[in-house]
Amino acid sequence: MTVLVYLGHPAHFHLFKESIKNLQAKSHKVVIVIKSKDVLEKLLIDSHLPYINIAPKLKKNGKVALYVSLIKRIATLTKIILKYKPTKLAGSAAELAILGKLFRIPSYVFFEDDFEVVPKFAKIAGPLATYLVCPNCCSAWKWNAKKIGYNGYHELAYLHPNHFTPDSTKVENIFDLKKRNFILRFAQLTAYHDVGKSGIDTTIAQQLIDILLPHGNIYITSERPLEPQFEKYRIQISPLDIHHALYFADMYIGDSQTMTAEAAVLGTPAIRFNDFVGELAYLEELEHKFQLTFGIRADNPQKLIEVTRSFVNTENLKQIWQERRTHMLKQSIDFSEFMIRLLEK
């Protein structure tokens, strides 16, 4: 079996990394294709995984630029498919569905955002993909007949205890483990589905720092350029080790969907502040079924301040979250193992 795996975001690297290693160990051939995004390429280099970068320059924002870059990626992927002749296509990109249909290759599109929330992506992937793989709680909209559901989340493909063991030595030169440590995450919010969405701005970031700083140390991880006054808080850690920091952190606050879910499944108290709150079923499930995260929409910054103060003043907060994590894991699968069985069959 030859599987072409297409990665368009650092989260996709983590999603597929265990499956890639296991498929290679079973003598399957894996062709990794990427487009540049944040620290994605560095993750692959640091992991010593060979890859083909079909979009080494970061794309420009705007509708026209979006479609031009899509067409270019499809053209380049076509050449790669003709060269390597994959028997299956896997990833979280709509172009795989297009090419799978064109070349009659089974395509597996993995996603966590309900299709109704990302209609442009859905209207391509839905009708053209062979299989739509998502958590049971997520909607594939008009294409539920193609849905392959599972109990769990993308993040459990790499943060399930079968694959991730927290290592304090990864953070001992960064965190003072005798004190409380807080991680703030600022997403860029420039993807096509982020249009009109907002999150943590400069004023709110400063308010959060003012609340947290008397209680411990603050570390910021950011997709977007940081304002000069926040640079001193930037976390100095390898992208490969960020999940160890997230596990040992006492609290996470951010406007990123993925890192919020990562903190939640690691049992770190997580607060999310953006305009997607209430719209994404997997985060709603992590919040309302397992109480592992708390979502606040961006039009209510006062609520964010209140919840942050409540969290930071709650005794044994991390212990409470770890107990909730144990409960969630009992009801969830090892998603990486599921992915391997799915692709092999």
C-alpha positions in Angstrom: 0.0 0.0 0.0 1.2 3.5 -0.8 -0.5 6.3 1.1 -0.2 9.9 0.2 -0.6 12.0 3.4 -1.2 15.7 2.9 -0.5 18.0 5.8 -1.6 21.6 5.8 -1.3 22.6 9.4 0.9 21.7 12.4 -2.1 20.0 13.9 -2.2 17.7 10.9 1.4 16.6 11.6 0.5 15.6 15.1 -2.7 13.9 13.9 -0.9 11.6 11.4 2.6 11.2 12.9 1.9 8.0 14.8 0.0 6.5 11.9 2.8 7.4 9.5 5.4 5.7 11.7 3.3 2.6 12.2 2.4 2.3 8.5 6.1 2.6 7.6 7.0 -0.1 10.2 4.5 -2.4 8.5 6.4 -1.8 5.2 3.7 0.4 3.6 5.1 3.4 1.7 4.0 6.8 2.9 4.5 9.9 0.8 4.2 13.0 2.9 3.2 16.3 1.2 2.9 19.6 3.0 2.2 23.3 2.5 4.0 25.8 4.7 2.0 26.9 7.8 3.5 28.2 11.1 5.9 25.6 12.5 4.8 22.6 10.3 8.0 22.3 8.3 10.2 22.5 11.4 8.2 19.7 13.0 8.9 17.4 10.1 12.6 18.4 10.0 13.0 17.8 13.7 11.2 14.4 13.4 13.5 13.4 10.5 10.5 12.6 8.3 11.1 13.1 4.5 8.4 15.3 2.9 7.6 17.3 -0.3 6.6 21.0 0.2 4.3 22.0 -2.5 3.7 25.5 -1.2 6.9 26.7 0.5 5.8 30.4 0.6 3.0 31.3 3.0 -0.2 32.1 1.0 -1.5 35.6 0.8 -4.9 36.5 2.3 -7.9 37.2 0.1 -10.5 35.3 -1.9 -8.6 35.5 -5.2 -5.3 34.4 -3.6 -7.1 31.5 -2.0 -8.4 30.1 -5.3 -5.1 30.7 -7.1 -3.1 28.9 -4.4 -5.7 26.0 -4.4 -5.3 25.6 -8.2 -1.5 25.6 -7.9 -1.6 23.0 -5.2 -3.9 20.7 -7.2 -1.6 21.0 -10.2 1.5 20.1 -8.1 -0.3 17.3 -6.3 -1.4 15.9 -9.7 2.3 15.5 -10.7 3.1 13.8 -7.4 0.2 11.4 -7.8 1.3 10.5 -11.3 4.9 9.9 -10.1 4.2 7.9 -6.9 0.9 6.3 -7.8 -0.6 6.2 -4.3 -3.3 3.6 -3.6 -4.9 5.8 -0.9 -5.1 9.6 -0.1 -5.4 10.8 3.5 -5.5 14.3 5.0 -7.7 17.1 6.0 -7.7 19.0 2.7 -10.5 19.4 0.1 -8.0 19.0 -2.8 -7.5 15.4 -1.8 -11.2 14.7 -2.5 -10.9 16.4 -5.9 -7.9 14.4 -6.9 -9.2 11.2 -5.5 -12.3 11.5 -7.6 -10.3 12.5 -10.7 -7.8 9.6 -10.4 -10.3 7.1 -8.8 -8.2 6.7 -5.7 -10.0 6.3 -2.3 -9.7 9.5 -0.4 -10.0 9.7 3.4 -10.8 13.2 4.6 -10.3 13.7 8.4 -12.0 16.7 10.1 -13.4 17.9 13.4 -15.1 21.1 12.4 -18.8 20.5 11.7 -19.4 20.8 7.9 -22.1 23.5 8.4 -19.4 25.7 10.0 -17.0 25.4 7.1 -19.3 25.3 4.1 -16.7 26.1 1.4 -14.6 23.1 2.5 -17.7 20.9 2.9 -19.1 21.6 -0.5 -16.0 20.2 -2.1 -15.0 17.4 0.3 -18.6 16.3 1.0 -19.6 15.2 -2.5 -16.1 14.2 -3.8 -14.4 12.4 -0.9 -14.7 8.6 -0.5 -14.9 8.7 3.3 -15.4 11.4 5.8 -13.8 10.6 9.1 -14.8 12.6 12.2 -15.8 12.2 15.8 -19.3 10.8 16.4 -20.4 14.2 17.7 -19.5 16.0 14.5 -21.8 16.6 11.6 -20.9 15.8 7.9 -24.0 17.8 7.0 -25.6 16.5 3.7 -23.0 13.8 3.4 -23.5 11.8 6.6 -23.8 8.6 4.6 -20.1 8.8 3.9 -19.2 9.5 7.6 -17.1 7.2 9.5 -17.5 8.2 13.2 -15.6 7.3 16.3 -15.7 8.0 20.0 -12.8 10.4 20.5 -11.0 13.4 19.0 -8.2 14.1 16.6 -6.0 15.1 19.6 -6.2 11.5 20.9 -4.3 10.3 17.9 -1.2 11.7 19.5 -2.1 12.6 23.1 -3.7 9.3 24.1 -1.7 7.7 26.9 -0.7 4.9 24.5 1.3 7.5 22.6 2.1 10.4 24.9 4.0 10.2 28.2 4.5 13.5 30.0 8.2 14.2 30.6 9.0 16.9 33.1 12.6 17.0 31.8 11.3 18.6 28.6 10.2 21.7 30.6 12.4 21.8 33.6 14.6 24.5 32.0 11.5 26.5 31.0 9.0 26.1 33.8 9.6 26.6 37.5 7.6 23.5 38.6 7.5 24.8 42.2 5.3 27.6 40.9 2.2 27.8 38.9 2.7 28.1 35.1 0.1 29.6 32.7 0.1 29.2 28.9 -1.6 31.8 26.6 -2.1 31.0 23.0 -2.8 33.6 20.2 -4.0 32.2 16.9 -3.6 34.1 13.7 -7.3 33.7 12.6 -6.5 34.4 8.9 -7.8 31.1 7.4 -10.8 31.4 5.0 -13.2 30.1 7.7 -11.8 32.7 10.2 -13.2 35.7 8.2 -15.1 37.9 10.5 -14.0 36.0 13.6 -12.1 37.5 16.5 -10.3 36.4 19.6 -7.8 37.8 22.1 -6.6 41.3 21.3 -3.9 43.3 22.9 -6.1 44.9 25.5 -7.5 41.5 26.6 -4.1 39.9 26.6 -2.8 42.5 29.0 -5.8 42.1 31.3 -5.2 38.3 31.4 -1.5 38.9 32.2 -2.4 41.3 35.0 -4.7 38.7 36.6 -2.3 35.7 36.2 1.1 37.2 36.9 0.6 37.5 40.7 -0.2 33.8 40.8 2.7 32.4 38.8 4.7 32.5 35.5 3.2 33.3 32.1 4.3 31.8 28.8 2.9 32.8 25.4 2.8 30.8 22.2 1.6 32.7 19.2 0.9 32.2 15.5 0.7 36.0 14.9 3.4 38.5 15.6 3.6 39.5 19.2 3.5 43.1 20.4 6.8 44.2 21.9 5.5 44.2 25.5 4.6 40.5 25.2 7.8 39.2 23.7 9.4 38.6 27.2 6.6 36.0 27.8 7.2 34.0 24.6 7.8 30.4 25.4 11.2 29.1 24.3 10.6 25.5 23.5 10.9 23.1 20.6 7.5 22.7 18.8 7.9 18.9 19.3 7.9 19.5 23.1 5.0 21.9 23.4 2.6 19.2 24.6 4.8 18.5 27.6 4.5 22.1 28.5 0.8 22.0 28.0 0.5 19.0 30.3 2.5 20.5 33.1 0.9 23.9 32.8 -1.6 24.9 35.5 -4.0 26.6 33.1 -4.4 27.4 29.4 -6.2 30.4 27.8 -6.3 30.9 24.1 -8.3 31.7 20.9 -7.1 28.5 19.2 -9.5 25.6 18.7 -6.8 22.9 18.4 -4.6 23.9 21.4 -7.8 24.3 23.5 -8.7 20.7 22.7 -5.1 19.5 23.3 -5.1 21.1 26.8 -8.5 19.6 27.5 -7.6 16.0 26.6 -4.3 16.4 28.6 -6.3 17.4 31.7 -5.1 21.0 31.8 -7.8 23.6 32.7 -8.6 25.3 29.4 -10.5 28.5 28.5 -11.3 29.4 24.9 -12.2 32.9 23.8 -13.3 33.4 20.2 -16.3 33.6 17.9 -16.4 29.8 17.2 -17.7 29.1 20.7 -21.0 27.3 20.5 -20.5 26.2 16.9 -18.1 23.2 17.0 -19.6 20.0 18.4 -16.3 18.4 19.5 -15.4 21.3 21.7 -19.0 21.6 22.9 -18.7 17.9 23.9 -15.4 18.4 25.7 -17.0 21.3 27.5 -20.5 20.1 28.4 -20.1 16.3 28.6 -16.7 16.1 30.2 -16.3 19.7 31.7 -12.7 19.8 30.4 -12.9 23.3 28.8 -14.8 26.5 29.1 -15.8 28.5 26.0 -16.6 32.3 25.9 -17.5 34.2 22.8 -15.4 37.2 21.8 -18.2 39.7 22.4 -18.1 39.0 26.2 -14.6 39.9 27.4 -15.9 40.6 30.9 -17.0 37.0 31.2 -13.5 35.9 30.2 -12.0 38.0 33.0 -14.5 36.6 35.5 -13.8 33.0 34.6 -10.1 33.5 34.6 -10.3 34.9 38.1 -12.5 32.0 39.2 -10.1 29.4 37.7 -7.0 30.9 39.2 -8.5 31.1 42.7 -10.0 27.5 42.6 -8.2 25.1 44.9 -6.9 21.8 43.4 -8.1 22.9 39.9 -5.5 20.8 38.1 -6.5 17.7 40.1 -10.2 18.2 39.3 -9.3 18.4 35.6 -7.1 15.2 35.7 -10.0 13.3 37.2 -12.3 14.5 34.4 -9.6 13.5 31.9 -9.6 10.0 33.3 -13.4 9.9 32.8 -13.1 11.1 29.2 -10.4 8.6 28.3 -12.6 5.7 29.5 -15.2 6.6 26.9 -12.7 7.3 24.1 -10.6 5.3 21.7 -7.0 5.4 20.7 -7.6 7.3 17.4 -4.2 6.5 15.9 -4.8 2.8 16.1 -8.3 3.3 14.6 -6.7 5.3 11.7 -4.2 2.6 10.9 -6.9 -0.2 10.8 -9.1 2.1 8.7 -6.4 2.8 6.1 -5.2 -0.8 6.0 -8.8 -2.1 5.3 
